[in-house]
Amino acid sequence: MKKDLTQGPVMGSMLRFAVPMILGNLLQQCYNIADTLIVGQFLGKNALAAVGSSFTLMTFLTSILLGLCMGSGALFSIRFGQRDEDGLQESIRASFLLIAVVTLLLNGLAFGCLNSIRFFLQVPDVVWDLMRNYLKVIFCGIAATFTYNYFAFFLRAVGNSLVPLVFLAVSALLNIVLDLWFVLGLKRGVTGAAEATVIAQYVSGIGIAVYALLRCPELRAIYRGCRVRWASVREITGFSILTCVQQSVMNLGILMVQGLVNSFGPTVMAAFAAAVKIDAFAYMPVQDFGNAFSTFIAQNYGAKKEARIRAGLKSAVLVSVLFCVVVSGLVCAFAQALMALFVEAGEAEIIAEGVRYLRIEGAFYCGIGCLFLLYGLYRALGKPGMSVVLTIISLGTRVALAYLLSGPVGVVGIWWSVPIGWGLADLVGILYYIFRKKKILGETQFQI
């Protein structure tokens, strides 16, 4: 089922499209949340620290594939809005080949550099053996991540955000069941948690690929051998690589901060591992709303629906701000109870540090909400380079301040670096739009 976002009520169309995406990615977070919760409660703080550091690393690696798929999806949306079937099929084949090759290279690099990860992330000796065992298994799921995200972004690009949700729901439930069985029943420790995650990832990846190929004839261009022009490759690369750079730079900065966090020892590592899951889960809906907003803008840009883009921008800002205000209040109020879900009650020091992190980050979710809308807007209007600039500002500020402040004020300096980075990037993104508005709108051919 496809959905044309160039027709119907603006707010209703955007929200109906966004809600399944939000639910789907919240379920996707359940992969690592289930690992973290079960490991933290039953295997101890060292195992929790190992899984938490692994999550940060895997987020960086998979962000490369996510960025490529996201950039391709933006171009798919424009072609769909233009009703250009031939162009859509050519873009599909070019993007699939490009991302498949990157996936193979990334998988080989991950296994080849496994032993170097310990030194880059400053992983303590008491954590490394557990982390290495976890990573050896979890790296096997990189291909599944590519498969799921490629077909999911295609379906979302043509307005179908429900089917990716269904496959993620099945996969997330399977992951939880297998986690409990492998960790508690079979006593396989962190290796069992990784095995459960990888199996569940392949279920969602293979399932959505089969569905999409059966229901969407355009996707059969992948294996039909249709001609791919060099101009099409350049176009898909332009959209995908810059979005990939944005995603990977964002997560590389987080990975560098993870190394700094690890230098404070297993207690801070465990606190960060649990708190960052809660943090990501809290603002994930506004991130997905930004992606849905981007698809809405891209389809209407392709169709040259000026009035709908203008109305969609206003509606998106309103929804994002209201959501962030509510979630900020909830996270700050229930930070201790949320940490207690992941950490044994006796680990008071871990819980206290996690609560401090959550109350600092949680108070400023409006900053990250605005940033996700700016990413989506510039990506949809064919200016993904600006999204990269904003990401570099946000993460560059975060990394620089984290290293600068962690010495004189301790780990709390790392926590404060995050909202400061968000705010600075928002300021630049908004001012750029205000002062370069005529040029931007001239390039996009219509007023917003």
Residue pairs with C-beta under 8 A, 6 or more apart in sequence:
1 159
1 160
1 162
1 163
2 80
2 158
2 159
2 160
3 13
3 16
3 17
3 158
3 159
3 160
3 161
4 159
4 299
5 13
5 14
5 17
5 81
5 159
5 295
5 296
5 299
5 300
6 81
6 299
6 300
6 303
6 305
6 308
7 13
10 308
10 311
10 312
10 315
11 315
11 319
13 296
14 292
14 293
14 296
14 312
14 315
14 316
14 319
15 319
17 156
17 159
17 161
17 292
17 295
17 296
18 161
18 288
18 289
18 292
18 293
19 161
20 161
20 162
20 164
20 165
21 156
21 161
21 164
21 165
21 288
21 289
21 291
21 292
22 284
22 285
22 288
22 289
22 292
23 165
23 169
24 152
24 161
24 164
24 165
24 168
24 169
24 288
25 168
25 284
25 285
25 287
25 288
26 281
26 284
26 285
27 165
27 168
27 169
27 171
27 172
28 168
28 172
29 277
29 280
29 281
29 284
30 172
30 175
30 176
31 171
31 172
31 175
31 197
31 200
31 201
32 51
32 55
32 58
32 197
32 277
33 277
33 281
34 172
34 175
34 176
34 179
34 196
34 197
35 51
35 55
35 179
35 193
35 194
35 196
35 197
36 48
36 51
36 52
36 55
36 273
36 274
36 277
36 342
37 341
37 342
38 179
38 180
38 183
38 184
38 193
39 47
39 48
39 51
39 183
39 190
39 193
40 47
40 48
40 270
40 273
40 274
40 342
40 343
40 344
41 342
41 343
41 344
42 183
42 184
43 183
43 189
43 190
45 266
45 267
45 270
45 343
45 347
45 350
46 126
46 127
46 130
46 266
47 130
47 189
47 190
48 270
48 273
48 274
48 342
48 343
49 124
49 127
49 131
49 266
49 269
49 270
49 273
50 127
50 128
50 130
50 131
50 134
50 190
51 131
51 134
51 190
51 193
51 273
52 269
52 270
52 272
52 273
52 274
52 276
52 277
53 121
53 123
53 127
53 131
53 258
53 262
53 269
53 273
54 131
54 134
54 135
54 138
55 273
55 276
55 277
56 251
56 254
56 255
56 258
56 276
57 117
57 121
57 135
57 255
57 258
58 138
59 251
59 254
59 255
60 248
60 251
60 252
60 254
60 255
61 106
61 110
61 142
62 142
62 145
63 247
63 248
63 250
63 251
64 102
64 106
64 244
64 247
64 248
65 99
65 102
65 103
65 106
65 142
65 145
65 146
65 149
66 145
66 149
66 247
67 240
67 243
67 244
67 245
67 246
67 247
67 248
68 95
68 98
68 99
68 102
68 240
68 241
68 243
68 244
69 99
69 146
69 149
69 150
69 152
69 153
69 240
70 153
70 240
70 243
70 247
70 291
70 379
71 236
71 239
71 240
71 241
71 242
71 243
71 244
71 379
71 384
72 91
72 95
72 99
72 150
72 153
72 154
72 236
72 239
72 240
73 153
73 154
73 156
73 157
73 295
74 157
74 239
74 243
74 294
74 295
74 298
74 379
74 380
74 384
75 91
75 95
75 235
75 236
75 239
75 240
76 88
76 91
76 92
76 153
76 154
76 157
76 158
77 157
77 158
77 294
77 295
77 298
77 299
77 302
77 380
78 298
78 299
78 301
78 302
78 382
79 87
79 88
79 91
79 302
80 88
80 157
80 158
80 159
80 299
80 302
81 298
81 299
81 300
81 301
81 302
81 303
82 302
82 303
85 218
87 232
88 218
89 218
89 221
89 226
90 221
90 226
90 227
90 228
90 229
90 232
91 232
91 235
91 236
92 154
92 218
92 219
92 221
92 222
93 221
93 222
93 226
93 228
94 228
94 232
94 233
94 235
94 236
95 150
95 236
95 240
96 150
96 222
97 228
98 233
98 236
98 237
98 240
99 146
99 150
99 240
100 146
103 142
103 143
103 146
106 142
107 139
107 142
107 143
110 135
110 139
110 142
111 139
114 132
114 135
114 136
114 139
117 123
117 135
118 128
118 131
118 132
120 259
121 255
121 258
121 259
121 262
122 259
122 260
122 262
122 263
123 131
123 262
124 262
124 265
124 266
124 269
126 266
127 266
127 269
130 189
130 190
131 190
133 189
133 190
133 191
133 194
134 190
134 191
134 193
134 194
135 194
136 194
137 191
137 194
137 195
137 198
138 194
138 197
138 198
140 198
141 197
141 198
141 201
141 202
143 205
144 198
144 201
144 202
144 204
144 205
144 206
145 201
145 205
146 205
147 205
147 206
147 208
147 209
148 164
148 167
148 201
148 204
148 205
148 208
148 209
151 164
151 205
151 208
151 209
151 211
151 212
151 219
152 164
152 167
152 208
154 212
154 216
154 219
155 161
155 163
155 164
155 208
155 212
155 216
156 164
156 291
156 292
156 295
157 295
157 298
158 216
159 295
159 299
161 292
163 208
163 211
163 212
164 208
167 203
167 204
167 207
167 208
167 211
168 204
170 203
170 204
170 207
171 200
171 201
171 203
171 204
171 207
172 200
174 199
174 200
174 203
175 196
175 197
175 199
175 200
178 195
178 196
178 199
178 200
179 192
179 193
179 196
179 197
181 196
182 188
182 192
182 193
182 195
182 196
183 189
183 192
183 193
183 196
186 192
188 195
212 219
213 219
213 220
213 222
238 384
239 382
239 384
242 384
242 385
242 387
242 388
243 379
243 384
243 387
245 388
246 375
246 384
246 387
246 388
246 391
247 391
249 388
249 391
249 392
249 395
250 391
250 394
250 395
252 395
253 394
253 395
253 396
253 398
253 399
254 395
256 399
257 398
257 399
257 402
257 414
257 417
258 272
260 402
260 403
260 406
260 414
261 268
261 269
261 272
261 411
261 414
262 269
264 411
267 349
267 350
267 353
268 353
268 411
270 343
270 347
270 350
271 339
271 343
271 349
271 350
271 351
271 352
271 353
271 354
271 357
272 353
272 354
272 357
273 342
274 339
274 342
274 343
274 350
274 354
275 339
275 353
275 354
275 355
275 357
275 358
275 361
276 357
277 342
278 331
278 335
278 338
278 339
278 342
278 354
278 358
279 331
279 357
279 358
279 361
279 362
282 327
282 330
282 331
282 362
282 365
283 324
283 327
283 365
283 368
283 369
285 323
285 327
286 320
286 323
286 324
286 327
286 365
286 368
286 369
286 372
287 368
287 372
289 316
289 319
289 320
289 323
289 372
290 316
290 320
290 369
290 372
290 373
290 375
290 376
291 372
291 376
293 312
293 316
293 373
293 376
293 377
293 380
294 375
294 376
294 377
294 379
294 380
295 380
296 312
296 316
296 380
297 309
297 312
297 313
297 376
297 377
297 380
297 381
298 379
298 380
300 308
300 309
300 312
301 309
301 380
301 381
301 382
301 444
304 445
304 446
306 446
306 447
306 448
309 446
309 448
310 447
310 448
313 377
313 448
316 373
317 370
317 373
320 366
320 369
320 370
320 372
320 373
321 366
321 369
321 370
323 369
324 365
324 366
324 368
324 369
325 365
325 366
327 362
327 365
328 362
328 363
328 364
328 365
328 366
331 338
331 358
331 359
331 361
331 362
331 365
332 358
332 359
332 362
332 363
335 354
335 355
335 358
335 359
335 362
336 351
336 355
338 358
339 350
339 351
339 354
339 355
339 358
340 351
342 354
343 350
343 351
343 354
345 351
353 411
356 412
356 415
357 415
360 412
360 415
360 416
360 418
360 419
361 415
361 418
361 419
363 419
364 418
364 419
364 422
364 423
367 419
367 422
367 423
367 426
368 422
370 422
370 426
370 429
370 430
371 390
371 394
371 422
371 425
371 426
371 429
374 387
374 390
374 425
374 426
374 429
374 430
374 433
375 387
375 390
375 391
378 384
378 385
378 386
378 387
378 390
378 429
379 387
381 440
381 443
381 444
382 443
382 444
383 440
383 443
386 429
386 432
389 428
390 425
390 428
390 429
391 425
393 421
393 424
393 425
393 428
394 421
394 422
394 424
394 425
395 421
396 421
397 417
397 420
397 421
397 424
397 425
398 417
398 418
398 420
398 421
399 417
400 417
401 413
401 416
401 417
401 420
401 421
402 413
402 414
402 417
404 413
405 412
405 413
405 414
405 416
405 417
406 413
406 414
407 413
433 440
441 447
441 448
